[in-house]
Amino acid sequence: MNNCIEILAEQYPYIKFCRIQASEAQLSHNFVQNGCPALLIYRGGELLS
């Protein structure tokens, strides 16, 4: 997924792409950890479904 994010970031310079390791950022309790990467998309501070 990292390569895809890098390509998208180059194609969309006005969109902010962030990569975090939930366990290192002490956010793992906020997300389901099933070993699969997740792509969460927010607009105006709200998570899009």
Secondary structure by P-SEA (a helix, b strand, c coil): caaaaaaaaaacccbbbbbbcccccccccccccccbbbbbbbccccccc
